[in-house]
Amino acid sequence: VSFSRAFESYNFKHSSARFSTCALSVRPFSVSSHPKHAHRAASESAQWPIYTSGDSSSTTTGSASPVPNSYESVEGGGYSGTSLQASLRHLHPYSQVLTLLSSALGGLGGVSELEAETLRPVNLLQERNILPPKHAPPPEPNLSNDLRKVNCSPDTFRCTLTNIPQTQALLNKARLPLGLLLHPFRDLTQLPVITSNTIVRCRSCRTYINPFVSFLDQRRWKCNLCYRVNDVPDEFMYNPVTRSYGEPHKRPEVQNSTVEFIASSDYMLRPPQPAVYLFVLDVSHNAVESGYLNVFCQSLLDNLEKLPGDTRTRIGFVTFDSTVHFYNLQEGLSQPQMLLVSDIDDVFIPTHDNLLVNLKESKELVKDLLNALPGMFTHTRETQSALGPALQAAYKLMCPTGGRVSVFQTQLPTLGAGLLQSREDPNLRSSTKNVQHLGPATDFYKKLALDCSGQQIGVDLFLLSSQYSDLASLACVSKYSAGSVFYYPSFHHVHNTAQSQKFQKDLQRYLTRKIGFEAVMRIRCTKGLSIHTFHGNFFVRSTDLLSLANVNPDSGFAVQMSIEESLADTSLACFQAALLYTSSKGKRRIRVHTLCLPVVSQLSEVFAGADIQAITCLLANMAIDRSISSSLSDARDALVNAVVDCLTAYRANGSNIQPSGLITPAALRLFPLYVLALLKQKALRTGTSTRLDERVFSMCELKSQPLLQIMRMAHPDLYRIDNMTEQAALHLNDSVIPQPPLLQLTAEKLTREGAFLMDCGSVMFLWVGKCCNETFIRDVLGYPNYASLPSNMTEIPELQTMYSERTRAFISWLLESRTFHPAFHVIKDDTSAKTSFFQHLVEDRTESAFSYYEFLLHIQQQMSK
C-alpha cells in the first residue's frame, strides 16, 4: 500500500467577504514551508478540503441561504466574525530526555505531574502494549479547582485540544486540528431548568450568562466571550435556590455549565407547534416479503402511549408502492378509510385534517389501522416503488405544522420523481483504487430536504434492504433536514434474526426518545476564535446558526475552529452552544452548554493537552468529506499525513534529542493506532469486499454519531469473558459487574480455549474458541459443548447460574451507556461468519492493509523523506 504525501496545515482562513447566498467558496489550505516537505507543495491530493455547497451536512460558514422563517433574530446574533525510559537509557537518563525535549518544545513551565506524564516520550516501535487496560478518561483541562468543578461534561462538549494555542502560528506548529465535538441534546439525569422573566445575556455578542463570566461588583458582569461589561438586571439579584437577594454569582445560571431556560414569547416566531408524526411506509412486494411491516406495526402499537407529546399530538400514515395511499382516521368513522392516488406525477392531497388526526381522539382508529396494515398487502404483486412522490405528498401534508416524517423503504425507488438506477458494480467492491458513487445521483432528495427544513419538517429514513438501494442518494433527505438514517442490510424477519431484533429494539428507542421540534443551534466562542466548518445532519442558516427541524438525544456534531486573532490577552477560552427548541409538550426551551479551557503559549502544553479521541473523531468527519468531494484515496492519504505531520512537528521542535525509533508524546501515543483503525473502517477501507450502501451508511454514522459511538465503531473494545473474576469488579445495585481488561485488537490475544466479546458499538460479537471451557458454554450459552452450539445464535439466554449472571451483568453494564442496542452474534471459530469478527482486528495485517507495526514503519519512512 502506498500513500502520497501531500501536506495538511490546518491553516484556516475565514473571510466574511466570501459569504454569499449562492455557493460556498473553496479555500485551499496553505502548504508547509518546511524544507523536508517542499516537494508536497506541488500536490494537493491529500490536503483536507474546504467543503462546497454540495453538502450542507458538512459546510463551511461561508454561506447563508434564505429560508421561509428565519430564527436568527430570535436566538440573537452571533459574534462576528514498556516505556521509552528503558530504550533510551543508553542515550540519556529519562529525566534528562524529558528536560531536553520539553525545553525544545518551549519548556514545561512548572506543569503538573499529570501534564508531565502526557509529555513523556514514547517510542512506538518498542512499546508494544500501548492500549490501556481500561478506558482512559478524557484529558482534564488544567484549570483551577473552582472552574474545573463547574466546567461542561466531556460527554456533552469536548475540544480536540484541552490547551488552546495562543495563536494560529502556534497551532500550525503543532500540526493538530482544533475543533469541538458536541452531543448537545443527550439524555441528562440532572438538568437545572430555569424559569425567569429575564434571561441574562451579553448585550453585544448575546452570550448567555454562565459560570465563566466575571462579576466586577454586584451590579456589573463582564462577558467571557467578547469582554463587554454588562449590567446585572434587578431580577437577577434574587437567587431562587437560596431565596436570598444580593448574590447574583450564586444563581443557578452561574453555578452550572449546562442549563435549560424556559423561553418567553420573545423566542417564538409562532405559537409552539404540536408534536406531529407521519409514517411513510413501503408496501411493495419486496417490503411485504421482508416482514418489516409486522414488526413496525406491533412496535408502534406497543409504544403508542409513549410517543412524546400532549393532548395536541397528531399522527398520520401514508403507504406506497406504484401508487400512493392515504388513510382517513377522522374521529367518528367506524373504520379507517384508504384513499388511493394513482397519479404520482402530481399527487393530490385530500383534506389534511382527516389525514393528520389528533392521536387522543382517534386512537382506536389508529390501532385498527395498525392491526390491519400487515394483512392488507399480503398478496400484492406490486414490485415498483414510488418513494419520491410519497415524500412529496408527505411534505405537502406536513407543511402547515412541521413535525417528524418517518420513512421506511426496502428497495431502489423506481417510479416518479426521485427514481434511481443501480450504480453499484459488485466486481469493484474490493477495488484498491477509488470507490465510485459515494455522492448522490440526483439532487431531488437534497432539495426536498431543504424544503422540509424550511417548514420545520425533519425526515428520518429506515432502509431495510437485501439489495443495492443507493443510500448515497436517499440519505440526503435526512442529512439536510436534521434527520437520522437507520440501515438494516439483508433484513428479513425470519432469515436474519439479529437484524430483526435490532430493528425492533431500535424502533422502541426511536418512538419513545425525547424529541425537540423547530430547533436552531448557535455556537459562540471567545473573541479571536472562529468557526470554520460544521459536521453533522442539519442545514446552515447563517455563519454560526444550524437549523434542526427535529433534534434528538442520539445525534452528535463536530465543528472545526480556527484562531483569527491572538489570544495573548486572555488566559481562558470559552465555547458556548445554545439550542433553542420546542419540546413535545409545546414549551419553548433553550439548552445552553459552556466549555472553558486554558490558553497556552508553549508548544509542549499544546501537545500535553491533546484529546486524541476527539482528534480522531474530527479527522474522521474531515476524511468522509474528502472521500465525497475528491476521492477515497485522497481522504486516506490525508489521514496518514495528519499522523506524519504531527509526529514530524513534535520531532522537529524537540531537535535537541534525536533517538532512533518513532517518538511521540504519551498524550498522542494512540494517534497512529486510531488512524489505522479509521483506515480499516468500512467507510474508508479499500481492498475488502464492501457493499456500497454499507460503506455509505458507515460514513453517515461517522458524520452524525456522538464521540463515544464513533470510537467504538472505529476501534472496538475486546474482552476475554470466559474467565472473568470478581477481582476489581464493580458492585452496583446488588450486582457484581466484572471488569475484564481491554485487549489489543489482534489475533495474538485470542486463544482457542477462550471466549471473547467484541463491542463495535452497533454490533457485538461473542467469539467462542474450539476448545472453550465446556462449563462456560453450558452455564452461559446453554449448550452442552462446542459442537452443539448453533451457527446463528443471536442472544445469550437467561440461565440461573453464577457464570450466566456475571456475563449478562457485564454486557448489560456495557449497554447502559448507550441508547440503541447492538445486534448480537455468537461466532464459532469454524464458521464463515468469523470473517466479520476478524476484520475488526485492526492491528493485524490483511491482504490489502498494513499491520499496526508495518503502519508505524510506514509513518517513520514518510517522516524521513
N, C-alpha and C positions, 0 to 999 in steps of 0.2 A: 504494500500500500504506500503510495507516495502522496505527500501533501505539498502544495505550493506554499510560498512563504510571504504572501502579501501581508502588509503590516497594519495593525489597528491601533489608532492613537487615542480613541475615546475623546477626541478634542471636539466638543460640541459647540457650534456657533448658533446662537439664537438671534434672529433679526426680525423685529416687528414689521419691518418694511416688506417682508416677504409674505405677510398674511394676505390671503385672498379667499374669495368665496368659490373659486373655480377649482383649483388643484393645489396640492401641497408641493412645495419646491423640493427638489433633490439637492442636498448639500453634502458635498464629499467630506470625508474625514481627512485631516492632514496626515502627512506621512512623516515618520520619524526621520530626523536628520542624523541619527547615529550612524557613523561610517560603516559599521558592520551590516546595516540594514539598507544601505543606499540603493542596493540592487532591487529592493522591493518597490521603490518609488515608481518604477515603470509599470508595475502591475497593481491593479486594484481588485484583483479577482477574489480576494478574501477579506476585503475590508467590510466592516458592518455597514449596512445601507441605512440611509435615511428614507423612511417609507413614503411612498407616494400615495395619492388619493385612491389608489386601487384597493386599499384595505383599511377601513376606518377602525377595525378592531385592533389595529396597532398603528397609531398615527402620530406624526409629529404635531406640535401645537401650531403649525403654520396655516391652519385653515379654520374658518368659522362659517359653517354652512347655515343658510336660512332655514328656519323651521316654523311651523304654524304658531305654536305658543312658546315663547322664549321664557325660560325660568332664570335666565342670567340675572335679570334685575331683581328677581325675587330673592335669590340666595345672597345677592350682593356681589359687587365687582371684585375681581381678584387683584392681586398685586401685579402691576405691570411688569409688565416685564417678568529496637536496640538503639540506643541513641548515638548521635554523632560524637558524643563525648569520647567513646572508645575509639572510633575510627579515626579521629583527628589527634589523638593523644601524642602521636609521634611528631605532629607539627607544632601544636600549641596546647597548653593546658586549656580545659573547657572555658574557664573564666576569662582567659586571655582571648580566646576565639570570640566570645560574646562581646567583650570590651572592644576589640578591634572592629568587629562587624558593626556594632551599634554606633561606634564613633564615626565610622564611614557613612552610616546612614543618617547621621545628624545628631547622634547622641541619645542616650536613654532619658536624660533629663530627670532623673530621680523617679522613674516609674515604679509601680508596684511589682511585687514578686510575680503576681499573675501575669502582668504585661511582659515582664522579662521572660517568663516561660513561653509566651506566644512568639517571642523573637528568637527562641533557642534554635540554632541552625540544625537542620536535619538533612542527612544525606539519604535521599530516597532510594538510591541504588544499593545501599547497605542495610537500611532499616526496613526489613521485610514486613513486619506486622505493625502497620501504622493505624489500622482501624481500631478505635477504642472499643472495649468490651461492652460499653453501654452508650446510649445516645448522649453525646455531649450537649450541654445546654448552649443556647445562643451566647455569643460573647457579651459580657456585661460592659456597658459604657462606663468609662472612667469619670463618674460624676460623684458629687458629694452624696452622703447617705440620704440627706433630705430630698434631693432631686431624684435619686435612684428609686426611692420608695414610691414616688408618685408618677414615675415615668410610664409610658404606654407599654402594655404587654407585647412581647415579641411575637406572640401568636396573632396579634392584630396588625402590628406595624413593625417592619424591620427595614433596616438600611444595609446596603452591601458593605458599607464602611461605618463602624461604630465610632471612629475618629474621623471627623470631616476635615479634609485638607483645607488649609487657609486660602490657597489659590489654585486656579486651573493648572498652572505650571507644575505645582507640586503633585496634583492628581495625575497629570500626564507622566510625570517622572516615575510614579508607582505603577503605571500601566494597568490599573484596576478600574473597573466600571463603577460609577456612582449611580445608585438607584434605590428605589423603595419597593418593598413587597407588602401589599395590603390585603387584609381579609376583613373588610370594613363592617359587614353585616352578620358576622358569625354569631352563633348562639352564645349568649352570655348568662351565667347563673346570677351574677350580681351586676346590675347596671343602675347607676344613680339617675333617676328620672326627675327632671326639674320643671316645675310649673311656676312660671313667673311672668308678670306683665311686661317685664323688661329683660330682654336677652342682651347682655352686655357685650358689645363688640367694638373693635377699634374703629374710630371714625374715618381713618384713612384707608387701611387695607382690608377692613371688615373681618379681621381675625376675631374668633370667639375668645373671650377671656379664659385663661387656662392656668395650670399650676406654675408656668414658667414666666409669667409676666412679673414685673416688679412694681411694688407699691411705693411710691415716693413719700406718701403720707396717707392718711385715711381717705382723703378726697381725690387723690390722683394716682393713676396707674400707667405704667409705660409698656407699650406693646412689645412683645418679644420677637416680632417678625419685622416690623418697619420702624420700631423705636419711637413712634409717636406717643406723646403724653396725652392721656385721656382723663376726663372727669369720671368720678365714681357716682353713678346715679343714686338718689336718695334711697330708693327701694332696695338697692344692693347693700345698703348699710345694715339691713336686718338679716340675721342668719336663721333660716327656718329650722336648722338642725339643733342649734343651741338655744334658739328663741331669745337671742340677745342682739343688742344694737352695737354698732361701732367696731365690728371686726370683719370687714369685707374679705380679708385674706383667709378667713376660716370658712367661707361659703363653700358648698359642695363643688361648684364650678372650678374653684381654685385649689381644691383638695384632691381632685380626680382627673386623670388624663383622658378618661373615656366617660362621657356623659351623654344623656339624651334630653333634649328640650322638647316640651310640648309647645308647638309653634302657634303663634297667633295668626289672625286673618291676614296680616302683612305678608305672610309666606305662602299665600294661596292666590292662584290666578282664577280659580273657580271653586265651587264647593267640592270638598274631598270626594273622590269617586268611590262608588261601592266596589266590593270585590266581585269581579265578573270573570267567569271561567267558561271557555268554549273549547270543546273537544272535537277535533277533526280526525276522523278515523278511516283508514284504508279498509275497504270491504271487498276487494277483488278476490279472485280465486286463490291467488298466492297468499293473501292475508288470511283467508279462512283456513287454508291448509296448514299454515304455521300454528294456528291455535291461539294466537296472541289475544284475540278478541274476548275469549272466555276469561283469560287471566285479567285483562283490563277491566271488564265489566264487574267481575267479582271483587276486584280490589277497590273499585270506586264504590260499590255497594257497601263494602265493609268500612270504608272511610268517609262516607258521605257526610256523617255528622261531624267529622273532624276537619272538614275543609275550613281554612281560615276565613272568617267573615263575621257578619252580623245579620240583622233582620233584613238588610237590603241586598244580601248576596244573590247574584243571578248566575244562571247556568244555561248552557245550550249545547246542542250536538249537531254536527254535520258529518255525513258519511259520503264516500265517493268510490267509484270505480271508473267506468267510462262516462258516467253521469254524476251529478251532484244531488244529494238528498238532504232535505231539511226536516226537522221534527217539531211539530206544533205541540207544545206541552202546556198550553194555557189552562189555568185552573178552571174547572167546570166540565172539561171533556171527560168522557168515560174511559178513553184510552188514547195513547199518543197517536198523532196523525203524521204519516210520512208524506212529504211534498217532494216530488221528483222533478228536477230541472235537467232536460237533455241538451239544451243549447249551451254548451260550455264556452262558446266564443264570447257570449255576453250574458253572464249568469244573472238572472232576475232574482232579486231578494224579496221574498214575501214579507209581510208585516213584521218588523223587528220585535215588537212586544210579545208576539206569540212564540218566537224562536229563542229569545234570551229571557227566561222566566225567573221570577222570584223563587229561590230554592225552597224557602219555608212554605210558601203557598202551594207549590207544585211538586212537593217531594214524592208523593205517591206515584204520580205520573212518571217522574224521573226514574223511580225504582222499577216501574213496569217496563219502561223502555230498556233499561239495563238488563233486566231479566230476559227480554225478548230478543235483543240485538244479536247474540251469538247464533241463534237459530234462524234468524231472518234471511241469512245469506248462505246457509249451509250448502245449497245445491247450485250456487251461482256458477256460471261458465264465463263470466266476465274476466278477461285477463289484462285489460287495459287499465291505466292509471292516469286520471286527470287531476293530479295533485295541484298544479298551478291554478286552474280555475277554482278548485276548492279553497285554496288560500286567498284568492281574490274575493271570494264570497265571504270568507271569514273576516277579511279586512273591512268590507262594507258593513257587516253585521256589528263589528266591534267599534267602529268609528265614533258613534255618539258618546260612548262611555270610556273606552280604553279598557285594559284588563289583560288577561293571560289567555293565549291560544296554545293548546297542546296538540301537536300533530303527530300521528302515528302512521308510519309509511313502511312498506315492505318490499318495494321494488323500484326500478327506474321509472320516473314519470314518462309516459308515452303519448299522451294526448293533450292538445290545447296549449295554452301559454305555459312556458317553462318546461316544455318537453325536452328530454335529453337523449343522447345517443351513447352507447357504450364506448368508453375511451381507453379501457384497460387492455393491454396485451399481456396475457399470462406468461408468455415467453420472456418478457422483460422484467418480471418481478424480482429476479435475483441479479439484475444487472449491477455491475460495479461502477457504471457510468451514471449519467444523470437520470433521475426519475422524472418522467413526463406527467403532465396533467395534475399537478398539485394545486393549481388555481382553478377558479370556476370556469365552466364552458360558456356560461351566459351571465349577463348582469341582471336577469329577471328577478332572482331571489334576493339579491342585494337591494335593488330598487324597491321591491315590495317591503323589505325590512325597514328601509329608511322611511317609507310612507307610514309604516306601522309605528315606528319610533316617534314620528311627529304627532301621532294621535294617541300616544301613551299605551301602545299595544306591544307586549312582549311575546315572542314566539319561541316555544320550546319544541325541539324535534326529537322524537324517538324513532330511530331507524332499526327495524328488526328484519334483517335480510340475509338470505343464503346466497345471494349473488351480487355482483357489482351494481351499485345504485348511485354512483357519482356523488359521494358525500362532499367532495370538494365544492360542488355547486350548491347542493342542498343546505349545507351548514351555514351558508351566508344568511339565510333567513333568520337564524338565531344570533349569529355573530353581531349583526348590526342593529338588532332590536334588544340587546342585553339579555338574550335568552340562553338556554342551556342545550347542549347536544348529548344525547344518550345513544349508544350504539351496541347492538347485540348481534354479532355476526353468527351466521348459521343457527339463528333462533328456531327452535321447534319445541312445542310444549311437551312432547313425548321423547323425541330422539336426543334432545340436548337439555337434560335435567338441570345442569349447573346454570345455564343461561336463563332458563325459565324461572328458577328460584331467585336468581339475581334480579331479574325483571320485576318479579313480584315484590321483593323487598325494596327495590329502588322506587317502585310506584308508591308504596306505602309512605316512604320518606317524602317523596315528591309531592304527594297530595296533601300531606299534613304539615309540612315545614312552614316556617314563618315566611311571609311574603310582604314586600313593600311595593306600592304602586306609584306611578308618575314621579319617579325619583330623579334627582340630579346629585352629582358628587363633585365637589371642588377641592383641589389640593393647593394649599398655600405653603410657602416656605420663607425662611429668613431672607431678608434683603441681600442680594448678591448671588443667591442661588436661583436657578430657573428650571422649569420643567422642559424636558426635551421631547420625550416620546412616551405615549401611553400604550399599554398592552392589556388585552382582555376583550370581553364582549360588551360593546357599548357603541354609542355614536357621539362624536366630539361636537359639542355645540359651539364652544369658543375655546380660546387658548388654554384654559385650565378647567373647563367645565364639561363633565361627562353626562350624557343623557342616558338614563337607565329606566326604560319604560317599566320594567319589573326589576326588583333587586331581591336576591335570595341569599340565605346564610351559607351557601356552599361555594360561592364564587370568589376567586381571587383576582387581583390586579397587580400589574407591575408598572413602574414609572422610571424612565431614565432621566437623570438630572445632569445639569452642568453648573459650573461656577463661573459666573459672568463678571463678578467684581470681587476684589479681595475681601476676605472676612477677618482681616487683621485687627479690626476694631472691636471684635466680639470674641468671647471665649466659648459661647454656646450657639449652636444652630438648631432651629426648630422646624418641624414639619407638622402641618395640620390638615386632616381630611375631614370635611363636613359633608354628611349625607342627609339630604332633605328628601323625605318620602311620606307617602300616605299609608298608614297602617291598614290592615284588613278590617279593622273596626271603624275606619273612616276618620282617624285622627292624623293631623299633620304633625310630623316629628322631625327633629334634627339630631342625628347622632354625630358626635364630634370626638375625634381621636387626635391627641397631640403627642408628638415624639420629640424628645430633647437629646442632643448629642454634643459632645465637646468638639471644639475646633482646635486643630493642632498645626504646628508649623514644621515638625520634623518628619522626615520620611519613615524613620523607624516606627513612629507612632501610627502612621497610616497603615503600614504592614501589620503591626500588632493588633489593630482594630478591625482587620478584615473578617467579615462574616462569610465564610466560604459557601455555606448552603444558600444564602441569599444571592451571592455572586453567581453560583451555578444556575439558579432559577432565572435570574435576569438574562444570563447568556443563552439559556435555552429559548427564552422568548425571542431574543435577537436572532438566534440561529433559525428559528421557524420562519421569521420574516424573510430572512435572506434566502431560504430554500424556495420560497414562493416568488420573490421579486427577482431573483437571479437564478440560482441553481443549488441543488443539494450539495454538490461537491464544493462550491464556494462557501456554503454555510459550514461544512465540516472543516475546511481549511481555516476558516476564521476562528473556529473553536480551538483548534490546535494552536494557532498563533496567539490566542489570548493567554495560553499557558506559557508558551515560549517567550512572549514579550514580558510577562510579569516576572518570570524567573530570571530573564536576562537583565531586567531593570534591577532586580534585587542583587544580582551578582555584580553588575556594573557599578552600583553605588556602594557596594561593600568590597571595593577592589583591593583593600589592604590585605585581604586574605583570599587566597585562591587555591583551596584544597581540591583534589580531584574528586569527581563524583557529581551528583546533581543536587545542589544545595538549595534549600528552601527554608523560610522561617516556619516554625512549628504551626503558626496560625494558618499557613497555606499548604500544609503537608498533604491534605486530601484533595487539593485542586486537580492535579493530573488524574487521579483516580476517578473523580466525579466527571471530569470532561470525557474520559474514556468511556464511562458508563453512558453518558449522553450520546456519544458516537455510536454505541451499540443499541441504543433505544430504538423502538420500532419507528419512531418519527424520522430518525436521522441515519439509520443504518443502511449499508449497501451490501450487496453480495449475499444476502439471505432472502429467501423467498418471502416477500411481504406483500399481502394484498393491498391494493391502492387505497380502498376505503379504510382498512385498518391503520394504514400509515397516516392518512388524513385525520382519522379520529384521534390518534395519539398526538398529533400536532394540536388539535383542538383542545385536548386535555392540558397539554403543557402551557397553552395560552390562557387558560381560564380557571385553573385549579389553584387553591391556596398552596403555600410553600411546602408544608409537610407532605401533602399528597404528591406533589411533583417529585420530591426527593424519594419517596417510596417507589414511585414509578421508575425513576432513573437509576437509583441504587437501592434495590430491595434489601430487606432485613432477613438474615438467615440465622436460624437457631437449631441446635440439636435438642429434641424434646423427648427422646425415649429414656433418658437417664436424668431427668430433672429431679432436683432435691429441694429441700426446704432451706438450704443454705442461702442466705441473703434474700430470702423470699419476702414479699410484701404481705402484710396482714391487714386486709380491708374487709369490713363488714362480715366478720367471722369466716372469711375465706382466706385460704393460703394461696398466694399467687407466686409461683416460681419465677425466678429472674435469670434464665439461662443467658450466657454471654453471646454477644453478636459475633458471627463468624464471617471471615472473608469470603467473598463470592468466588470461590474456586473449588473445583472438584477435589483438590487436595484435602479439603476439610470434610469431605463426605467419606463415610465408611459403610460397607455392606451390612455391618452389624447394627447400624443406627437408623433412626427416623428423623428427618429434618423438615422443619417448617420454613417456607419462604413466603414472606409478606411483601407483595408487589403493589400494594395499595388497592387496586380494583380486582385483584385476583390473589388467592392464596393457594400454595401447593404444599401438600404433605407428601414428601418423597420417602418411600419405605424401602430400605435395602433388602436384598435377597436373604440375608442371614440375620434379619432383625429379630430381636428378642421376642419369643412367642408370647411371653407374659404381656408385653406391650400390645401386640397385635390382638390378643384375646381381651385384655382388660380395657383397652381404649377403642379399638376398631370393631370389636365384637365378633371376630372370626377366629377359628381355632389355630390357623397357621398362615404363613405367607401364601402358599399355593391356593388357599381358599378365598383370598381377597379378590373381589370383583375388579374389573379394569375400569369401571365407570362410577366409582364411589364418589359422592359429592357432598357428604356431610359426616360428621362424627356423631355416633349415637350417644344418647344419654344413658350411661351404664352406672350402676351403683357400686363402683369400685374406686379406690383411692387414686389409681392412675388416671382413670377417666375424669374424675372431678378435678384433679390437678391440671390435666391437659386442657379441659374445657375452660377452667378458670383463667388460665394463661391466655388462651385465644380470645375469650370474652374481654379480658383486660386490654388486649391489643385493639379490639374493635371499639372499645369505649370512646376513644378519642376521635372517631370518625363518624360521619353521618350516613354514608352509603356502605352497605355490606358488600364485601368482595365475593366473587364467585369462588367456590371452594372445590379443589380437585385432589383426590388421593391418587398419587402416581406410584405405580410399581416400577421397580428397576428394569423390568424386562418388557415394557410396553412401549409402543411408538410414541405415546403421549409424553414420555420423559423428555423428548426434544424440547418441548415448550418450557420445561423446567431448566434444562441445561443452558438454554440460550440466555438466561439471566445471570449466569456465572460470568460476570464481566471481566474478571481478572484472567480468564483462560483464553488461549488462542483459538481462533476459528479459521476456516479456510480463507476468509477474506478480511480478517481483522487481527490486530496485534493482541498479544497478551499484555498484561499490565507492565511486566518487566521490559518487554520489547518496546512498548509505548514510551517508557521512561528513557530508554536508549535513543529512541527516535527524537524525543524532545531535546536530549543532550546534543545529539548530532545537529539538529536545527539551530541550537544556540551557538554552536561553534562555527557556523558558516559566516 
